[in-house]
Amino acid sequence: MNQRPANDHADGARAALGPRGPRFLGKIEKARDPRRTLLRLLEEFKPFRARMTLVLVCIVAYSLLGLAGPWLMGRAIDTFIANRDAAGLAGAALLMAAAYLGSNALTAVANWLMADVSQHALLNLRERLFRRLQVLPIAFFDRNPAGELMSRLTNDIDAINQAVSQNVTALLSSLLSMIGIVVAMFILDAWLAIASLLVVPIMLWFANFVATYTRRGFRDLQKRLGELNAVMEEAISGQKVIKAFGREASVTERFREHNEHVYRAGVYANSYALLLMPLTAVLGNLFVIVLAGLGGWLALRGLVSVGLIATFINYGQNFVGPLRQLSNLYNTLQAALAGAERVYETLDTAAEIADPPEAIALTAGTRAVRGAVRFDHVTFGYTPGRPVIKDVSLEAAPGQIVALVGPTGAGKTTIINLLTRFYEIEAGTITLDGVDIRNLRKDDLRRQLGLVLQDTTLFATTVMENIRYGRLEASDAEVIAAATLADADPFIRQLPQGYETPLSERGSNLSQGQRQLLAIARAALANPALLILDEATSSVDTRTEARIQRALLRLMAGRTSFVIAHRLSTIRDADQVLVIDGGSIVEQGTHQSLLDQRGFYYRLYVSQFKGQAI
C-alpha cells in the first residue's frame, strides 16, 4: 500500500512514589500555550457550574475551619490554661474537635463532588475525542501512529484526570490555606509574621532548584523508558525470528543494556524528586525554630503571649504542608496541560471533506448503481508537489474484472484509495455511472464498495457478528447465506460454538485462509455494486488460494471488480489488465495480449514463472 511513512513512538511509563512524592513520573513537559489550554479545559466544566460552586464553598469552609484550630489552641493556652479554667478548656477542646471534624467532613464532600464532576467532564471529553477520530481523514492516521492516538485516549486523558479529580481541590485548598495563614498571622502580630515569612523565599528557591533538576531527570528517564519499551516490543513481537536464528542471548544482552540505562536515569531522577521532601522538612523546622526563638524572646519581654507563639508555630507548620503540596502538584498540572493540549490538537484537526448539500444519494430505491467507473486524467500526491498518481485514465464497464499489477510502491492501492475517497484527488475526475464521485454522498458511495484486503480485520466478538459487520440489519439467515456463498459455512460449523464462536483479538484463533473467507462473506453480505480485492490471496498456500479464488469468483459475478495481485496467475481471466509503474499506466490489455507484447508485463510474468510454459 502506498502511504506516507509514519514514525513509531513508544509510550512512556508512569509510576507513583507514594502519598508524599510526585504523583506523576511520566513525561514531564509543558504545554506550548498553557494559558489557552487551561481556558479550554475550564470550558469543560461549564455544564457543572452549580456543583463546582458547591465545591468552592466547601473548600473555603474547610480552609477557614482549618485556620480556626490553631487560633482556638492559642486562646485556650492564654485564657483557660493560664487561669486554670477546666470548664473553659473543655469547651475550647470541643470547639477544636468540631472545627477539625467539620474540616475533614467538608474535605470529603468536596473531594467526592469534584470526583463526580471531573469524571462527567472527562467522560464527555473522551467521547468527543473518540467521535472525532471516526471522522478524521485517512491521511491523519498515516501521520499519527495508532499507539500515539491510543495514548491520547488513555494516558493524556488519565493525566488530566489525575490533575482534575485528585488535585484541583488540593491546589485550591493549599492556596487558600496559605493566604489565610498569612492574613491571620498579620492580624495577630505583624512583626512576628514578617520575621517568620522571611524563610519562605528560601523555601521557594529550594523548591524551584529541585523541580528544575527533577524535570531534567524525568525527561531523560522518559526517553530511556521509551527505548526500553521499543526493545521489549520488538522482542515480544519478533519471537519467531529470534528463536529461528537463535538470537535469545543477543536480545537479552540488548535488553540488559537498555534496562541499565533506565536504572541510572531512574536513580538520578528519583533522587532529586525525593530530595524535595527532606528539604522542605528541614526548612519547615527552620520556620518553627525562627518562630520559637523570636517568639520566646518577645514573650520574655512581655510583648507577646505564649498562646500567640503556639498559634504562630502551628500556623507555620500548616504553611509548610500546602507549600510542599504545591511543589508536588506542579509536575502533575504541567503534564495535564500538555496532555490536554494534545487532545485539543486532535479535536481541532479538520474532519473529512463534508458532503455538499446537493450531494446525490445512492440509497436503495433512489438510484440503481450499474458500476461503470472512469478515471479521467487523475493526479494525486500524499505530499503537495510530489504526485504519486500521474495523469491516470482508465475505464471499467459494469461487471468487468479489472486487474492492477506492478511492482511494490507503483501506486496500485493508491488508485483504489482514490475510488473509495479515502483521499481526495488533486486533478482530474473519477466518475461512477457518469457522476463525479465528489458529488455523491460519501457514506452511500462506500456502501457500494466491498473490500477484501490482504490483512483482514476481525473483531473480538462472534463469527456471526463479524460477518454481520457488512450489513448490521441483516438476519441470521442472510449471514449464513453469505457465509455459504463464501465457502466459509463448512469450517464455521466445525468451530466449538459454530456461528456463535467468539473470536480472539483480530481473529488470531483462526487461520489466515479462514479469516479471508470471513472477509469475503462480510463483503457478500454487504451486496456492493463494486468489489475491491487488494492482495486477497497473497498470504495463503496454493490449496487455500484455490478455495478462496472459487469464493471470490462467485462474489465477483455481475459486479465491477478491481483486483490488485502480485501473483499474476490469479488474474488470467481479467477483462483488462492495467500495468502500473511509477504512478502511471504503462501497459493495458488482456493477460494474453500483454504477454504477446513482450513488454513490462511479460517481464513481470517471466520473473515469476521462469522455467514454466507461458
LOKE-627958 format. One line per 4 residues: number of its first residue (from 1); for each residue x, y, z of C-alpha. Coordinates in pm, 1 decimal, m for minus. Layout:
NUM = X Y Z  ...
REM end
This chain:
1 = 0.0 0.0 0.0  124.4 342.8 m86.5  107.7 569.0 209.3  312.5 821.2 389.9
5 = 561.0 675.3 633.2  495.1 735.1 997.8  737.0 717.8 1283.0  671.9 484.7 1572.7
9 = 651.5 635.9 1912.7  694.2 434.2 2224.6  457.4 516.6 2505.8  610.7 615.4 2838.6
13 = 554.1 460.9 3180.1  406.5 630.8 3480.7  452.5 546.0 3843.3  386.1 693.8 4184.7
17 = 630.0 749.0 4467.5  356.0 748.1 4725.8  131.6 996.4 4904.5  417.5 1236.0 4973.5
21 = 601.9 1210.5 4643.7  521.4 1338.9 4296.7  205.8 1172.7 4168.8  315.9 1174.9 3806.2
25 = 650.6 1039.7 3699.1  597.1 1005.7 3326.5  681.1 1252.7 3056.9  711.5 1584.8 3237.1
29 = 664.6 1855.2 2981.6  497.9 2190.6 2943.0  216.9 2281.1 2707.3  321.4 2519.6 2430.8
33 = 31.9 2750.8 2519.2  m65.6 2665.0 2878.2  m293.9 2966.9 2924.5  m509.8 2890.2 2620.1
37 = m516.0 2518.9 2706.8  m620.1 2593.7 3065.5  m903.2 2817.9 2947.6  m1027.2 2547.2 2711.1
41 = m1004.3 2288.5 2986.9  m1211.1 2510.3 3216.7  m1477.8 2524.3 2944.1  m1530.7 2150.5 3000.3
45 = m1669.0 2227.4 3346.0  m1921.2 2494.6 3245.4  m2215.6 2249.8 3243.7  m2137.7 2172.9 3609.4
49 = m2133.4 2529.1 3746.4  m2367.3 2455.0 4038.4  m2165.1 2162.3 4169.5  m1837.0 2346.4 4112.1
53 = m1972.6 2637.6 4315.7  m2060.6 2395.3 4593.8  m1708.4 2250.2 4576.8  m1561.5 2600.0 4612.3
57 = m1788.4 2675.2 4909.7  m1675.3 2353.6 5079.7  m1308.0 2435.9 5014.6  m1343.5 2787.3 5160.2
61 = m1533.8 2649.5 5460.3  m1288.1 2373.4 5548.5  m992.3 2607.6 5491.7  m1140.9 2855.2 5740.3
65 = m1212.2 2576.3 5987.4  m850.5 2467.5 5949.0  m741.6 2819.4 6045.5  m973.4 2818.3 6347.1
69 = m798.0 2521.8 6511.2  m460.6 2688.3 6584.7  m636.1 3009.6 6696.7  m852.6 2815.2 6941.9
73 = m542.4 2638.6 7072.9  m363.1 2968.7 7136.2  m671.5 3113.7 7305.0  m702.3 2803.5 7523.6
77 = m340.0 2840.4 7637.8  m365.7 3213.1 7715.4  m717.9 3219.9 7858.6  m804.5 2884.1 8008.5
81 = m475.3 2709.1 8091.2  m317.5 3026.4 8231.3  m625.7 3081.8 8452.4  m668.5 2710.5 8530.9
85 = m1021.6 2716.8 8387.3  m1101.8 2349.4 8329.5  m1454.3 2413.1 8205.0  m1337.5 2673.9 7953.6
89 = m1052.9 2441.3 7841.4  m1303.2 2159.0 7785.1  m1522.9 2391.0 7580.9  m1225.2 2505.1 7372.2
93 = m1124.0 2142.7 7317.1  m1474.5 2057.7 7198.1  m1470.1 2357.1 6960.5  m1131.5 2248.6 6823.9
97 = m1260.4 1894.1 6774.0  m1569.4 2027.8 6596.6  m1354.1 2251.5 6374.8  m1123.3 1968.8 6272.6
101 = m1407.1 1717.0 6226.3  m1603.9 1969.8 6023.2  m1296.8 2045.1 5814.2  m1240.5 1675.5 5742.4
105 = m1607.5 1616.6 5662.6  m1620.6 1909.3 5422.2  m1294.7 1789.9 5262.6  m1453.7 1451.7 5194.7
109 = m1765.3 1614.8 5047.5  m1558.9 1847.7 4826.6  m1342.9 1558.8 4703.9  m1647.8 1344.5 4625.1
113 = m1820.2 1626.1 4437.2  m1501.2 1708.3 4246.0  m1450.2 1343.0 4151.1  m1807.9 1321.7 4023.0
117 = m1779.3 1644.9 3822.7  m1436.6 1561.3 3679.0  m1543.2 1211.6 3571.4  m1850.6 1352.1 3395.9
121 = m1638.0 1615.1 3220.8  m1376.2 1358.8 3119.0  m1649.4 1120.0 3004.1  m1769.8 1388.4 2764.3
125 = m1416.2 1481.4 2654.8  m1318.1 1118.7 2591.1  m1634.5 1059.1 2390.5  m1581.2 1375.7 2183.1
129 = m1222.4 1269.5 2113.5  m1328.7 920.2 2005.0  m1607.5 1059.2 1786.3  m1358.6 1298.8 1629.3
133 = m1125.9 1014.9 1541.1  m1410.6 849.5 1348.9  m1449.3 1146.3 1112.8  m1082.4 1229.3 1054.0
137 = m935.4 1156.9 710.7  m716.4 852.7 647.3  m421.9 1087.9 591.0  m438.8 1180.9 960.8
141 = m387.6 817.7 1061.1  m97.4 791.5 816.2  77.7 1072.4 1004.1  m9.7 955.6 1355.6
145 = 73.8 600.8 1470.7  m202.8 404.7 1640.3  m0.4 385.3 1963.3  20.1 763.1 1987.7
149 = m353.2 804.8 1927.1  m424.1 539.8 2190.6  m200.3 737.1 2424.4  m418.3 1043.6 2372.6
153 = m730.3 845.8 2457.9  m572.8 686.0 2764.4  m252.9 843.3 2901.4  m336.1 1205.0 2818.1
157 = m691.1 1175.6 2949.1  m552.3 999.9 3258.7  m306.9 1287.6 3314.2  m599.1 1531.4 3304.6
161 = m793.2 1303.9 3536.9  m513.0 1297.2 3794.1  m483.0 1674.9 3791.9  m855.5 1748.8 3797.0
165 = m1021.8 1481.0 4006.6  m743.7 1440.3 4263.0  m554.4 1766.8 4272.9  m785.3 2060.7 4195.8
169 = m931.4 2061.4 4545.9  m581.9 2016.3 4693.4  m449.6 2305.1 4484.5  m730.7 2543.2 4579.3
173 = m726.3 2447.6 4947.4  m346.2 2483.3 4960.1  m361.1 2831.6 4808.5  m647.6 2937.8 5034.6
177 = m476.4 2792.1 5341.1  m150.2 2973.9 5266.7  m330.2 3302.4 5204.1  m545.4 3254.7 5511.8
181 = m244.3 3172.0 5729.4  m55.6 3481.6 5612.8  m358.9 3705.5 5673.0  m423.4 3551.5 6017.3
185 = m58.9 3589.6 6117.1  m54.8 3957.9 6019.0  m380.2 4018.1 6206.6  m239.1 3857.0 6520.8
189 = 108.8 4017.8 6510.6  252.3 4191.7 6203.3  619.8 4192.9 6314.6  622.8 3828.4 6409.8
193 = 452.1 3747.8 6079.0  716.5 3939.2 5878.8  1001.3 3769.5 6066.4  858.3 3420.9 6019.5
197 = 783.1 3469.6 5648.2  1146.3 3558.1 5574.3  1203.1 3183.5 5549.0  950.7 3148.5 5261.7
201 = 1175.3 3285.5 4979.7  1444.4 3034.3 5080.1  1187.1 2754.4 5066.0  1064.2 2866.7 4722.5
205 = 1420.4 2886.1 4587.8  1498.0 2531.5 4703.4  1168.6 2403.3 4561.2  1243.8 2560.9 4221.9
209 = 1602.8 2425.2 4228.7  1485.0 2071.1 4294.5  1199.3 2095.4 4041.4  1440.8 2204.2 3766.6
213 = 1666.8 1901.9 3810.9  1368.4 1673.1 3865.5  1217.4 1772.7 3529.1  1552.3 1723.5 3357.7
217 = 1593.3 1381.5 3518.8  1245.4 1260.4 3429.5  1278.4 1379.1 3069.4  1585.4 1158.3 3038.7
221 = 1408.5 876.2 3223.2  1113.5 903.5 2983.2  1346.3 881.2 2685.5  1521.6 575.7 2829.9
225 = 1186.9 411.5 2911.4  1073.0 468.9 2553.3  1387.4 300.0 2423.0  1339.8 7.4 2663.3
229 = 973.8 m28.1 2561.1  1078.2 m40.3 2195.3  1330.4 m317.1 2271.9  1067.4 m516.8 2463.6
233 = 803.6 m469.9 2191.9  1046.4 m590.0 1923.6  1148.7 m888.1 2134.3  790.7 m994.4 2204.4
237 = 654.2 m941.5 1851.6  960.7 m1096.9 1687.3  980.5 m1417.7 1889.3  960.4 m1643.5 1583.6
241 = 1256.4 m1473.7 1415.6  1455.6 m1459.0 1740.5  1409.4 m1831.3 1804.9  1461.4 m1927.6 1440.9
245 = 1804.3 m1758.9 1432.3  1897.7 m1839.4 1792.4  1932.9 m1475.5 1897.3  1791.8 m1506.9 2250.2
249 = 2126.8 m1420.5 2410.4  2186.7 m1108.5 2198.7  1831.5 m985.1 2257.5  1871.0 m1040.2 2631.0
253 = 2202.4 m850.0 2628.9  2043.9 m560.6 2440.3  1761.1 m553.1 2693.2  2012.7 m560.6 2979.4
257 = 2196.4 m256.4 2839.3  1879.3 m51.9 2799.1  1748.9 m166.7 3136.6  2075.0 m44.0 3291.0
261 = 2023.0 296.6 3125.8  1672.6 314.2 3274.4  1813.8 221.7 3616.0  2071.3 501.4 3608.2
265 = 1824.0 758.9 3479.1  1569.9 648.7 3741.4  1819.9 682.5 4025.6  1911.7 1034.5 3910.3
269 = 1552.8 1149.7 3860.9  1407.6 997.1 4176.5  1699.3 1115.8 4389.7  1611.3 1475.9 4310.7
273 = 1239.5 1408.9 4338.0  1281.2 1253.9 4683.2  1516.3 1534.4 4787.9  1225.0 1778.4 4796.8
277 = 1065.1 1617.5 5098.9  1361.2 1630.4 5342.4  1450.0 1981.3 5220.4  1102.7 2113.4 5287.8
281 = 1101.5 1931.2 5621.1  1430.9 2098.5 5720.6  1302.8 2437.3 5607.8  976.0 2374.9 5790.3
285 = 1172.3 2304.0 6105.5  1371.6 2623.2 6042.1  1037.5 2802.4 6022.6  944.3 2664.0 6364.5
289 = 1289.9 2744.9 6508.0  1263.4 3107.7 6395.3  914.8 3138.4 6540.2  1009.1 2966.5 6867.7
293 = 1331.2 3166.6 6910.7  1191.4 3505.4 6816.7  859.0 3438.4 6985.5  1030.0 3319.3 7304.5
297 = 1249.4 3631.6 7310.2  939.9 3851.9 7266.1  748.7 3653.9 7528.9  1027.7 3701.8 7784.7
301 = 989.0 4077.3 7736.0  613.5 4055.5 7769.8  548.0 4164.7 7410.2  358.0 3851.0 7308.4
305 = 179.1 3569.6 7488.5  273.2 3201.8 7497.6  m57.0 3116.0 7331.5  22.6 3350.1 7041.6
309 = 360.9 3180.0 6992.6  189.4 2838.9 6990.2  m63.0 2968.7 6734.7  217.6 3100.4 6511.1
313 = 413.8 2773.6 6535.3  101.1 2579.9 6442.5  34.4 2815.7 6151.0  397.1 2781.5 6042.3
317 = 373.5 2403.7 6033.8  43.9 2428.3 5845.0  204.7 2670.0 5597.1  482.7 2424.2 5504.6
321 = 236.2 2146.5 5420.8  47.4 2334.8 5145.1  377.6 2471.9 5011.0  515.6 2117.9 4983.4
325 = 188.9 2004.5 4821.5  206.4 2284.8 4565.0  558.4 2174.0 4470.9  437.5 1818.3 4421.5
329 = 137.6 1931.6 4216.7  348.0 2132.3 3972.3  457.8 1842.4 3751.0  112.5 1682.7 3758.3
333 = m52.9 2004.3 3643.9  206.7 2060.7 3371.9  156.2 1707.6 3245.0  m221.9 1755.9 3247.8
337 = m196.2 2073.8 3041.4  42.4 1907.4 2795.9  m197.3 1611.8 2763.8  m497.3 1842.2 2723.3
341 = m313.4 2033.1 2451.6  m258.1 1712.2 2253.9  m623.6 1616.7 2298.5  m738.6 1955.9 2171.4
345 = m498.4 1934.5 1877.8  m682.4 1619.2 1771.1  m1023.6 1776.5 1830.8  m918.9 2076.7 1620.3
349 = m797.4 1863.4 1328.3  m1013.0 1915.9 1020.6  m1254.2 1631.6 951.4  m1302.4 1464.7 615.1
353 = m1443.7 1693.0 348.3  m1816.6 1708.3 416.7  m2076.1 1617.2 155.9  m2216.9 1919.3 m28.3
357 = m2583.8 1995.8 45.9  m2680.3 1885.4 m302.9  m2490.6 1553.5 m278.2  m2656.3 1271.6 m470.8
361 = m2785.4 976.1 m268.2  m2723.2 616.5 m369.6  m2962.8 453.3 m127.4  m3171.7 158.1 m232.7
365 = m3473.2 257.7 m440.4  m3328.2 603.1 m510.2  m3058.7 532.0 m766.0  m2956.5 193.4 m904.2
369 = m2577.2 156.8 m933.7  m2459.8 m17.8 m1251.8  m2087.4 0.3 m1166.2  m1934.3 193.2 m1459.0
373 = m1610.8 352.4 m1330.6  m1397.9 606.5 m1515.9  m1072.8 780.0 m1416.3  m1007.7 1083.3 m1634.5
377 = m655.6 1232.4 m1612.6  m634.9 1181.0 m1235.2  m334.0 1317.0 m1042.4  m272.4 1276.8 m671.2
381 = 10.8 1301.7 m417.0  24.0 1247.3 m42.9  254.5 1548.7 m24.6  174.6 1859.1 m233.2
385 = 404.2 1887.4 m533.2  506.6 1518.6 m520.8  248.2 1324.7 m724.0  214.6 951.2 m663.8
389 = m54.7 905.6 m930.7  24.9 1089.3 m1254.4  m239.3 1164.5 m1516.3  m409.8 823.2 m1487.7
393 = m704.6 745.9 m1714.1  m893.2 415.5 m1711.4  m1241.1 285.0 m1770.6  m1422.5 m16.5 m1626.1
397 = m1755.0 m125.8 m1773.7  m2027.3 m265.9 m1544.9  m1945.5 m622.2 m1442.7  m1587.6 m613.4 m1570.8
401 = m1289.1 m751.8 m1380.5  m1001.8 m502.8 m1388.2  m664.0 m621.0 m1263.0  m400.0 m377.7 m1135.4
405 = m46.0 m515.0 m1140.4  300.1 m370.0 m1098.8  593.8 m351.8 m859.4  556.5 m260.5 m493.8
409 = 505.5 113.7 m449.5  386.1 166.3 m806.8  53.8 322.4 m697.6  m195.2 34.1 m727.6
413 = m350.2 67.2 m382.6  m346.4 445.0 m409.2  m573.4 422.3 m715.0  m818.0 217.2 m508.0
417 = m794.1 461.9 m217.0  m896.7 741.6 m453.3  m1200.5 543.9 m569.9  m1309.7 494.5 m206.8
421 = m1243.9 866.4 m140.3  m1007.9 785.4 142.9  m807.0 1064.5 m20.3  m921.9 1349.3 m244.3
425 = m769.7 1384.9 m589.6  m572.7 1693.2 m689.4  m665.8 1700.0 m1058.1  m895.0 1516.2 m1298.0
429 = m1220.6 1337.9 m1222.9  m1340.9 996.4 m1109.3  m1695.4 908.0 m1206.1  m1934.7 630.1 m1110.0
433 = m2208.1 575.5 m1369.3  m2113.5 910.5 m1518.3  m2143.1 1105.4 m1190.2  m1836.6 1265.3 m1028.6
437 = m1788.1 1073.9 m700.8  m1724.8 1407.9 m525.6  m2091.3 1485.5 m592.0  m2209.1 1161.5 m432.0
441 = m2283.4 1114.2 m63.8  m1963.4 964.8 73.6  m2131.6 710.0 300.9  m2354.2 590.0 16.3
445 = m2054.0 559.8 m215.7  m1863.5 346.5 34.1  m2166.8 124.9 91.6  m2146.7 38.0 m276.6
449 = m1783.4 m73.2 m236.0  m1696.4 m414.5 m97.0  m1336.7 m451.4 24.4  m1145.5 m774.8 75.3
453 = m793.8 m687.8 185.3  m473.3 m881.6 244.9  m485.9 m810.0 619.2  m836.9 m897.2 731.2
457 = m965.7 m701.8 1029.9  m1182.4 m912.9 1258.7  m1326.2 m803.8 1591.2  m1336.7 m968.3 1932.4
461 = m1697.1 m1084.4 1900.3  m1874.3 m1386.6 1749.4  m1827.5 m1516.5 1395.1  m2190.3 m1422.8 1325.5
465 = m2137.9 m1059.4 1429.6  m1811.3 m1032.9 1237.4  m1988.4 m1128.5 914.6  m2289.2 m910.3 1003.7
469 = m2049.2 m612.6 1015.5  m2105.7 m593.8 638.1  m2474.6 m507.9 695.3  m2582.5 m464.4 1055.6
473 = m2954.6 m509.6 989.0  m2903.7 m848.6 819.9  m3085.0 m1150.4 965.3  m2909.3 m1465.9 1082.3
477 = m3033.8 m1647.3 770.5  m2879.4 m1380.5 545.6  m2548.9 m1406.2 734.5  m2544.3 m1784.9 687.0
481 = m2630.9 m1743.9 317.2  m2336.6 m1504.2 273.7  m2104.4 m1748.2 453.4  m2224.7 m2028.2 226.3
485 = m2153.6 m1816.5 m82.6  m1802.0 m1752.5 50.2  m1746.5 m2123.3 116.0  m1698.7 m2039.1 485.4
489 = m2002.7 m2226.8 618.7  m1830.9 m2570.9 645.6  m1540.3 m2457.4 864.7  m1765.5 m2228.1 1072.2
493 = m1993.6 m2519.4 1165.8  m1689.1 m2714.7 1283.1  m1596.1 m2441.7 1533.4  m1678.4 m2513.0 1901.5
497 = m1992.6 m2295.3 1901.1  m2047.2 m2263.1 1527.7  m2155.3 m1914.0 1425.8  m2166.8 m1807.9 1793.4
501 = m1797.6 m1892.1 1847.4  m1624.0 m1582.4 1993.1  m1308.3 m1475.6 1812.8  m997.0 m1352.2 1987.1
505 = m844.2 m1015.4 1909.4  m800.2 m972.5 1530.3  m926.2 m1328.3 1484.2  m594.3 m1482.6 1585.1
509 = m765.4 m1814.2 1672.5  m840.4 m1864.8 1300.4  m605.1 m1940.4 1013.8  m522.4 m1676.0 753.6
513 = m739.2 m1855.3 495.7  m1035.8 m1876.3 734.8  m1005.9 m1504.9 808.7  m1007.8 m1429.1 435.6
517 = m1321.5 m1639.9 383.7  m1496.7 m1444.3 660.6  m1392.2 m1120.2 489.2  m1543.3 m1248.9 163.0
521 = m1864.0 m1344.1 347.4  m1878.6 m996.2 501.0  m1841.4 m836.0 157.5  m2106.1 m1069.2 11.8
525 = m2349.8 m971.4 287.3  m2294.2 m601.7 209.1  m2401.5 m677.1 m152.1  m2192.4 m398.3 m309.8
529 = m2204.1 m286.1 m671.8  m1824.7 m268.3 m688.6  m1574.7 m509.7 m541.7  m1214.1 m432.6 m446.4
533 = m970.3 m716.0 m381.7  m632.6 m598.4 m253.9  m387.2 m892.2 m242.8  m669.8 m1106.4 m105.8
537 = m484.5 m1436.6 m159.7  m119.1 m1339.2 m126.4  m70.4 m1474.2 228.7  m213.6 m1824.5 189.0
541 = m94.3 m2155.4 47.1  m184.9 m2275.5 m302.6  m465.2 m2507.7 m189.1  m628.9 m2240.1 28.2
545 = m577.7 m1989.4 m252.6  m776.9 m2209.3 m490.9  m1059.8 m2230.8 m238.0  m1060.9 m1852.6 m184.9
549 = m1047.2 m1796.3 m561.8  m1364.8 m2003.4 m608.5  m1540.9 m1796.8 m342.0  m1418.2 m1473.2 m499.4
553 = m1541.2 m1574.2 m845.6  m1889.2 m1632.7 m702.2  m1872.5 m1294.7 m528.1  m1748.6 m1110.0 m838.8
557 = m2023.6 m1241.8 m1062.6  m2216.9 m945.4 m1202.0  m2006.9 m689.4 m1012.7  m1743.8 m445.0 m1134.6
561 = m1427.9 m569.8 m965.4  m1083.3 m422.6 m916.6  m820.4 m684.0 m833.0  m471.7 m600.0 m705.6
565 = m244.1 m901.5 m724.6  123.3 m983.5 m719.7  54.2 m1343.9 m816.2  m10.3 m1290.3 m1185.0
569 = m160.4 m1639.2 m1219.0  m467.7 m1513.3 m1031.6  m565.8 m1256.3 m1294.9  m553.7 m1463.2 m1614.7
573 = m931.0 m1425.0 m1667.4  m946.3 m1047.8 m1601.4  m1129.1 m847.7 m1868.7  m845.6 m597.2 m1868.6
577 = m508.1 m574.6 m1700.7  m358.1 m236.5 m1611.6  16.7 m237.3 m1557.0  114.8 38.8 m1311.6
581 = 468.5 168.7 m1273.4  581.3 495.0 m1118.8  222.8 613.2 m1070.9  129.0 577.7 m1439.5
585 = m39.4 313.5 m1653.7  242.0 185.9 m1873.7  53.8 m102.5 m2038.5  m308.6 m203.6 m2077.9
589 = m482.1 m507.7 m2226.8  m577.9 m868.1 m2156.2  m341.8 m1116.9 m1996.2  m257.6 m1286.2 m2327.2
593 = m229.6 m966.3 m2531.1  16.4 m821.4 m2280.8  223.9 m1139.2 m2291.7  227.8 m1115.8 m2670.2
597 = 363.5 m759.7 m2648.7  666.5 m892.0 m2456.1  692.5 m566.5 m2262.1  681.2 m474.5 m1890.7
601 = 403.4 m721.8 m1803.7  579.4 m1001.5 m1990.8  897.6 m942.9 m1788.1  698.6 m944.6 m1462.3
605 = 531.0 m1269.7 m1559.7  851.2 m1439.8 m1669.7  1025.0 m1337.4 m1345.8  753.6 m1523.3 m1150.5
609 = 725.3 m1831.1 m1373.5  1074.1 m1870.6 m1506.6  1117.9 m2218.2 m1648.1  741.4 m2276.4 m1686.3
613 = 543.3 m2270.9 m2008.4  361.9 m1946.4 m2079.9
REM end
